[in-house]
Amino acid sequence: MDDPYPSLLLLTEVIAVSPVYLVGNAVLFIALLIISALVSGSEVAFFSLNHEDIEGIKDASDPKSEKIITLIENPQKLLSTILILNNLINISIVTLTTFFTWSVFGTDATGIVIILFQTIGVTFSIVFIGEIVPKVYANSASVGFAKLTAEFLYFFYVVFGPLSSLLMAISDVIEKRIEKKGYSLSVNELHHALEITSVDTSNNERDILKGIVNFGTLSVKQVMRSRMDLTAVDIEMDFHELMDKINKSGYSRIPVYEGTIDQIKGILYIKDLLDHIEKDEHFNWKALIRKGYFIPENKKLADLLKNFKNKRVHMAIVVDEYGGTSGLVTLEDLIEEIIGDINDEFDEVEEYLFKKLDDRTFIFEGKISLNDFCKKLDLDIQLFDDVKGESESLGGLLLELNSNLPNNGTKIKFDNFEFTIMAVDTRKIKKVKVVLDGPIDKNVPDQID
């Protein structure tokens, strides 16, 4: 049967043996590779410019710098232009090499020829020369590379403007219709990721990162100072009694109550008293009381930190579901959850809350919070979530596990822990010895920080 396209085959045969055709294809192939490299490198160069680089480019005020600023002011359109241009160039390279292969080896060329020349040769050239090499260079010389490609990219930025706008509009429509899926990582998984971070990360840096991870999961109830440990003053005190209590407390802000601690009337800022320290006992200090900020027990620390910032306050009174006072939380408490304990020259180091006897035996006060207990032993803060009930202290946890108030010497086992009650009164557990029965490889400090 006669070939329906004899002229095309004849042309192919003539071109195939023509040196001009071979040289022309080679030159065009190299040119396309160079353009591909410039376009790929420009993506890294433009999107790795930092604030100082951009300020330096603005100060230059030459035509290339002005074009760079115009391009980076619309990053979505710039990226769209780069992707369109890069894909067109790569398609051109593949098309060119395909026709070249047919010209040299015939349209029936298959097998080893296609694999070696088309698949391996062309793919390697595009990936290595057109992608990897220019991006590595552009990453280390972003400003120079951006200036090198600025005018070239700006031309196609204008040419492909309508197409880029259309693609961005379609992308926005699709993005709005498709539900965004977030990452579902547990706190344990994040902790594990932090444990295997680079050896260049210090223990202090890891602790801060863990604090940040935990911060979003903690509620006010887990970190507050309980009502039993509050320092507050009665609104009926005279000025001399008030000053005496303030001097002994060392605090800069003190809650003021009327009748009982459940009736907090406000917060007294000690700095407001500085102009009145010479007044007699009849001085009306009650006029200096500021309005208190009250929050529920289940409020998250992240939300509270935002409220502290917006309301410009440093202290909040925690109330229970009945409106009674549960405790108190300060800005310092929130910061300590991230960076660790903060002790100034006026703070008493509460060594009585925690004592290490050996690598597996510790003594804790029953009132220590479960959050602090876990931090001192470097445990997962959610370890006791399933058994603690509404309790947030070590003593409360043991009451949940034992179902009633234990006697001195009572042993309570849970998981790899053995708790021995060392001191108890008619209302609460005061001191507990903790023995770790199972393996543990955590670094535990010798005393509370």
C-alpha positions as CSV (number, residue, x, y, z in Angstrom):
1,M,0.0,0.0,0.0
2,D,1.3,3.4,-0.9
3,D,2.3,5.7,2.0
4,P,-0.3,8.5,2.3
5,Y,2.4,10.9,3.3
6,P,5.4,10.3,1.0
7,S,6.5,13.9,1.2
8,L,6.8,13.9,5.0
9,L,8.9,10.7,5.0
10,L,11.1,12.1,2.3
11,L,11.5,15.3,4.2
12,T,12.4,13.3,7.3
13,E,15.0,11.3,5.5
14,V,16.5,14.4,4.0
15,I,16.6,16.3,7.3
16,A,18.0,13.2,9.1
17,V,21.2,13.3,7.1
18,S,21.6,17.0,7.1
19,P,24.3,18.4,9.4
20,V,22.5,21.7,9.5
21,Y,19.5,20.0,11.0
22,L,21.6,18.2,13.6
23,V,23.4,21.3,14.7
24,G,20.2,23.4,14.7
25,N,18.4,20.8,16.9
26,A,21.4,20.7,19.3
27,V,21.6,24.5,19.5
28,L,17.8,24.8,20.1
29,F,17.9,22.0,22.7
30,I,20.7,23.7,24.6
31,A,18.9,27.1,24.4
32,L,15.7,25.6,25.8
33,L,17.7,24.0,28.7
34,I,19.3,27.3,29.5
35,I,15.9,29.1,29.5
36,S,14.5,26.3,31.7
37,A,17.3,26.7,34.1
38,L,16.8,30.4,34.3
39,V,13.1,30.0,34.9
40,S,13.5,27.3,37.6
41,G,16.2,29.2,39.4
42,S,14.2,32.4,39.3
43,E,11.4,30.7,41.4
44,V,13.9,30.0,44.2
45,A,15.6,33.4,43.8
46,F,12.4,35.5,44.0
47,F,10.7,33.5,46.8
48,S,13.9,33.4,49.0
49,L,14.4,37.2,49.1
50,N,14.3,38.3,52.8
51,H,13.3,41.7,54.2
52,E,16.9,43.1,54.0
53,D,17.3,41.9,50.4
54,I,14.0,43.6,49.4
55,E,14.9,46.8,51.1
56,G,18.3,46.9,49.3
57,I,16.6,46.3,46.0
58,K,14.1,49.2,46.7
59,D,17.0,51.5,47.5
60,A,18.8,50.7,44.2
61,S,16.0,52.3,42.1
62,D,17.2,51.0,38.8
63,P,14.9,49.5,36.1
64,K,15.7,45.9,37.0
65,S,15.1,46.5,40.7
66,E,11.7,48.2,39.9
67,K,10.7,45.1,37.9
68,I,11.7,42.8,40.8
69,I,9.5,44.8,43.3
70,T,6.6,44.7,40.8
71,L,6.9,41.0,40.5
72,I,7.2,40.2,44.2
73,E,4.2,42.4,45.1
74,N,2.0,39.8,43.4
75,P,3.5,36.5,44.4
76,Q,0.6,34.4,43.2
77,K,0.7,35.8,39.7
78,L,4.5,35.6,39.6
79,L,4.4,31.9,40.6
80,S,1.7,31.2,38.0
81,T,3.8,32.9,35.3
82,I,6.9,30.8,36.3
83,L,4.9,27.6,36.2
84,I,3.3,28.3,32.9
85,L,6.6,29.3,31.3
86,N,8.5,26.3,32.8
87,N,5.9,23.8,31.6
88,L,5.8,25.3,28.1
89,I,9.6,25.1,27.9
90,N,9.7,21.5,29.1
91,I,7.0,20.5,26.7
92,S,9.0,22.1,23.9
93,I,12.1,20.2,24.9
94,V,10.2,16.9,24.9
95,T,8.6,17.7,21.5
96,L,11.9,18.7,20.0
97,T,13.7,15.6,21.1
98,T,10.9,13.3,20.1
99,F,10.9,14.6,16.5
100,F,14.7,14.5,16.5
101,T,14.6,10.8,17.6
102,W,12.2,10.0,14.8
103,S,14.4,11.8,12.3
104,V,17.5,9.9,13.2
105,F,16.2,6.5,14.1
106,G,12.9,6.5,12.2
107,T,9.3,6.7,13.4
108,D,9.4,3.0,14.4
109,A,12.2,3.4,16.9
110,T,11.4,1.7,20.2
111,G,12.9,-0.2,23.0
112,I,16.5,0.6,24.0
113,V,16.6,3.8,21.8
114,I,13.6,5.4,23.5
115,I,14.8,4.4,26.9
116,L,18.3,5.6,26.6
117,F,17.7,8.8,24.6
118,Q,14.3,10.0,25.4
119,T,13.6,8.7,28.9
120,I,17.0,8.7,30.5
121,G,18.9,11.4,28.5
122,V,16.2,14.0,28.2
123,T,14.8,13.5,31.8
124,F,18.3,13.7,33.3
125,S,19.0,16.9,31.3
126,I,15.7,18.6,32.4
127,V,16.0,17.6,36.1
128,F,19.7,18.1,36.7
129,I,20.5,21.0,34.4
130,G,17.1,22.6,34.2
131,E,16.1,22.2,37.9
132,I,18.7,21.1,40.5
133,V,21.7,23.1,39.4
134,P,20.0,26.5,38.9
135,K,18.0,26.2,42.1
136,V,21.1,25.4,44.2
137,Y,22.9,28.4,42.7
138,A,19.9,30.7,43.0
139,N,19.5,29.8,46.7
140,S,22.9,31.1,47.5
141,A,22.8,34.1,45.2
142,S,19.1,35.1,45.2
143,V,19.5,38.8,44.6
144,G,21.9,38.4,41.7
145,F,19.8,35.7,40.1
146,A,16.6,37.8,40.5
147,K,18.2,40.7,38.8
148,L,19.5,38.4,36.0
149,T,16.0,37.1,35.2
150,A,13.9,40.2,36.2
151,E,13.4,41.7,32.7
152,F,12.9,38.2,31.1
153,L,10.3,37.2,33.7
154,Y,8.6,40.6,33.6
155,F,8.0,40.3,29.8
156,F,6.2,37.0,30.2
157,Y,4.5,38.3,33.4
158,V,2.8,40.8,31.2
159,V,2.3,38.4,28.2
160,F,0.8,35.6,30.3
161,G,-1.1,38.0,32.5
162,P,-4.6,37.1,31.3
163,L,-3.9,33.4,31.5
164,S,-2.4,33.7,34.9
165,S,-5.4,35.6,36.2
166,L,-7.8,33.0,34.8
167,L,-5.8,30.1,36.4
168,M,-5.8,32.0,39.8
169,A,-9.6,32.6,39.6
170,I,-10.2,28.9,38.9
171,S,-7.9,28.0,41.7
172,D,-9.8,30.2,44.1
173,V,-13.1,28.7,43.2
174,I,-11.8,25.1,43.7
175,E,-10.1,26.1,47.0
176,K,-13.4,27.5,48.3
177,R,-15.4,24.4,47.4
178,I,-12.9,21.8,48.7
179,E,-12.9,21.4,52.5
180,K,-9.4,22.1,53.9
181,K,-8.0,19.2,55.8
182,G,-5.8,20.0,58.8
183,Y,-3.0,17.9,60.3
184,S,-4.1,15.4,62.9
185,L,-1.1,15.0,65.2
186,S,-1.3,14.1,68.8
187,V,0.7,15.8,71.5
188,N,2.6,12.5,71.9
189,E,3.6,12.4,68.2
190,L,4.8,16.0,68.4
191,H,6.8,15.2,71.6
192,H,8.4,12.2,69.7
193,A,9.2,14.5,66.8
194,L,11.0,16.9,69.2
195,E,12.9,14.0,70.9
196,I,14.4,13.0,67.5
197,T,15.3,16.5,66.4
198,S,18.8,17.5,65.5
199,V,21.5,17.0,68.0
200,D,22.3,20.7,67.6
201,T,19.1,21.4,69.5
202,S,19.9,21.9,73.2
203,N,17.8,20.4,76.1
204,N,16.6,23.9,77.0
205,E,15.4,24.6,73.5
206,R,13.6,21.2,73.4
207,D,11.9,22.0,76.7
208,I,10.7,25.3,75.3
209,L,9.4,23.6,72.2
210,K,7.6,21.0,74.4
211,G,6.1,23.9,76.4
212,I,4.8,25.5,73.3
213,V,3.3,22.2,72.1
214,N,1.6,21.6,75.6
215,F,0.5,25.2,75.9
216,G,-2.4,24.8,73.5
217,T,-3.8,21.8,75.3
218,L,-3.7,23.1,78.9
219,S,-6.6,24.7,80.7
220,V,-6.5,27.3,83.5
221,K,-7.5,24.7,86.1
222,Q,-4.3,22.7,85.4
223,V,-1.9,25.6,86.1
224,M,-3.7,27.9,88.5
225,R,-2.8,28.5,92.1
226,S,-5.5,26.9,94.2
227,R,-7.7,28.9,96.6
228,M,-5.9,27.2,99.5
229,D,-2.6,28.8,98.5
230,L,-4.0,32.3,97.7
231,T,-2.8,35.4,99.4
232,A,-5.7,37.8,99.7
233,V,-6.8,40.6,102.0
234,D,-10.1,41.3,103.7
235,I,-11.7,44.6,102.6
236,E,-12.4,45.4,106.3
237,M,-8.6,45.6,107.2
238,D,-7.3,49.0,108.3
239,F,-4.4,50.5,106.4
240,H,-1.7,49.4,108.8
241,E,-2.9,45.8,108.9
242,L,-3.0,45.9,105.1
243,M,0.6,47.2,104.7
244,D,1.9,44.6,107.2
245,K,0.4,41.8,105.1
246,I,1.7,43.3,101.9
247,N,5.2,43.5,103.3
248,K,5.1,39.8,104.3
249,S,3.6,38.6,101.0
250,G,6.0,40.3,98.6
251,Y,3.4,40.3,95.8
252,S,2.7,43.3,93.5
253,R,-1.0,42.5,93.1
254,I,-3.3,41.1,95.8
255,P,-7.0,40.1,95.5
256,V,-9.4,41.8,97.9
257,Y,-12.4,39.9,99.3
258,E,-15.4,40.7,101.5
259,G,-16.4,38.1,104.1
260,T,-15.0,35.0,102.4
261,I,-12.5,34.3,99.6
262,D,-15.5,33.4,97.4
263,Q,-16.5,37.1,97.3
264,I,-13.6,38.7,95.5
265,K,-14.2,42.4,95.1
266,G,-11.2,43.3,93.0
267,I,-7.4,43.5,92.8
268,L,-5.2,45.9,94.8
269,Y,-2.1,47.0,92.9
270,I,0.7,47.7,95.3
271,K,2.1,50.5,93.1
272,D,-1.1,52.4,93.8
273,L,-0.2,52.6,97.5
274,L,3.2,54.1,97.0
275,D,2.0,57.7,97.3
276,H,0.1,56.8,100.5
277,I,2.5,54.8,102.6
278,E,2.7,57.6,105.2
279,K,-1.0,57.7,105.8
280,D,-2.5,56.5,109.1
281,E,-4.6,53.4,109.7
282,H,-7.8,55.3,108.8
283,F,-6.7,55.9,105.2
284,N,-9.5,54.7,102.7
285,W,-7.4,52.3,100.7
286,K,-10.5,50.6,99.4
287,A,-10.9,53.4,96.8
288,L,-7.7,52.1,95.1
289,I,-9.2,48.7,94.4
290,R,-9.3,47.9,90.7
291,K,-11.9,45.7,88.9
292,G,-11.0,42.0,88.8
293,Y,-10.9,39.8,85.8
294,F,-12.8,36.6,86.3
295,I,-12.4,33.5,84.1
296,P,-13.8,29.9,84.1
297,E,-11.7,26.9,85.1
298,N,-11.9,25.3,81.6
299,K,-10.5,28.3,79.7
300,K,-7.5,27.4,77.5
301,L,-4.2,29.1,78.3
302,A,-3.8,30.2,74.7
303,D,-7.1,32.1,74.8
304,L,-6.2,33.6,78.2
305,L,-2.8,34.8,77.0
306,K,-4.6,36.7,74.2
307,N,-7.1,38.2,76.7
308,F,-4.2,39.3,79.0
309,K,-2.7,41.1,76.1
310,N,-5.9,42.7,74.8
311,K,-7.1,43.7,78.3
312,R,-3.6,44.7,79.5
313,V,-4.0,42.8,82.8
314,H,-1.6,40.3,84.4
315,M,-3.9,38.5,86.8
316,A,-7.2,36.6,86.6
317,I,-9.4,35.1,89.3
318,V,-10.6,31.6,88.4
319,V,-14.2,30.7,89.3
320,D,-16.0,27.4,89.4
321,E,-19.4,26.6,87.9
322,Y,-21.2,28.1,91.0
323,G,-19.3,31.3,91.0
324,G,-17.0,30.5,93.9
325,T,-13.3,31.2,93.8
326,S,-11.2,28.2,92.6
327,G,-7.9,29.9,92.4
328,L,-5.7,32.5,90.7
329,V,-3.6,32.6,87.6
330,T,-1.1,35.2,86.5
331,L,0.8,36.1,83.3
332,E,3.9,34.7,84.9
333,D,2.2,31.3,85.3
334,L,1.5,31.2,81.6
335,I,5.0,32.2,80.6
336,E,6.4,29.5,82.9
337,E,4.4,26.8,81.1
338,I,6.6,27.6,78.0
339,I,10.0,28.5,79.3
340,G,10.0,26.9,82.8
341,D,10.0,28.2,86.3
342,I,10.9,31.9,86.8
343,N,12.4,32.8,90.2
344,D,13.4,36.3,91.1
345,E,15.2,37.5,94.2
346,F,11.9,37.7,96.2
347,D,10.7,34.2,95.3
348,E,11.1,31.4,97.8
349,V,12.2,28.2,96.1
350,E,9.5,25.6,97.0
351,E,11.8,22.7,97.5
352,Y,9.3,21.1,99.8
353,L,7.0,20.3,96.8
354,F,9.5,17.8,95.4
355,K,12.5,15.8,96.5
356,K,14.5,13.2,94.7
357,L,15.8,10.3,96.8
358,D,17.3,8.3,94.0
359,D,16.8,7.7,90.3
360,R,13.5,5.9,90.9
361,T,12.2,7.3,94.2
362,F,10.7,10.7,94.9
363,I,8.7,12.5,97.5
364,F,6.0,14.9,96.5
365,E,3.6,17.2,98.3
366,G,0.0,16.0,97.7
367,K,-1.0,19.5,96.6
368,I,1.4,19.6,93.7
369,S,-0.5,19.9,90.4
370,L,-0.5,17.0,88.1
371,N,0.9,19.3,85.4
372,D,3.9,20.1,87.6
373,F,4.2,16.5,88.7
374,C,4.5,15.4,85.0
375,K,6.9,18.1,84.2
376,K,9.2,17.2,87.1
377,L,9.4,13.6,86.0
378,D,9.4,14.5,82.3
379,L,6.1,12.6,81.6
380,D,3.3,13.1,79.2
381,I,0.9,15.6,80.7
382,Q,-2.0,13.5,79.4
383,L,-0.8,10.4,81.2
384,F,-3.5,10.5,83.9
385,D,-6.4,12.0,81.8
386,D,-8.4,8.8,81.9
387,V,-8.3,8.3,85.6
388,K,-7.9,11.7,87.3
389,G,-11.6,12.7,87.0
390,E,-12.0,16.3,87.9
391,S,-8.8,16.4,90.0
392,E,-5.8,18.5,89.0
393,S,-3.5,17.7,91.9
394,L,-1.5,14.6,92.9
395,G,-3.5,14.2,96.0
396,G,-6.7,14.4,94.1
397,L,-5.5,11.8,91.6
398,L,-4.8,9.4,94.4
399,L,-8.2,10.0,95.9
400,E,-9.8,9.1,92.5
401,L,-7.6,5.9,92.3
402,N,-8.4,4.8,95.9
403,S,-12.0,5.9,96.0
404,N,-11.6,7.2,99.6
405,L,-9.2,9.0,101.9
406,P,-6.3,6.5,102.5
407,N,-4.4,6.0,105.7
408,N,-0.7,6.6,106.3
409,G,1.4,3.8,104.6
410,T,-1.3,2.9,102.1
411,K,0.2,1.8,98.8
412,I,-1.6,2.7,95.6
413,K,-0.4,1.2,92.3
414,F,-1.1,2.7,88.8
415,D,0.7,1.7,85.6
416,N,4.5,1.8,86.4
417,F,4.0,3.9,89.6
418,E,3.7,2.9,93.2
419,F,2.4,5.7,95.4
420,T,2.9,5.4,99.2
421,I,1.0,7.8,101.5
422,M,3.4,9.3,103.9
423,A,1.2,12.0,105.5
424,V,-2.5,12.5,105.6
425,D,-5.0,14.5,107.7
426,T,-8.7,14.3,108.0
427,R,-9.3,16.2,104.7
428,K,-6.4,15.7,102.3
429,I,-3.3,13.8,101.3
430,K,-0.3,15.9,102.4
431,K,2.8,13.9,101.3
432,V,3.4,11.0,98.9
433,K,6.4,8.8,98.1
434,V,6.5,7.9,94.4
435,V,8.4,4.8,93.2
436,L,8.9,4.1,89.5
437,D,8.4,0.3,89.0
438,G,8.8,0.3,85.2
439,P,11.6,1.5,82.9
440,I,12.2,5.2,82.6
441,D,15.0,7.0,80.7
442,K,14.1,10.6,81.4
443,N,16.5,13.1,83.0
444,V,15.0,14.2,86.3
445,P,16.4,17.2,88.2
446,D,17.6,16.9,91.8
447,Q,15.1,19.4,93.1
448,I,12.4,21.7,92.0
449,D,13.6,24.7,89.9
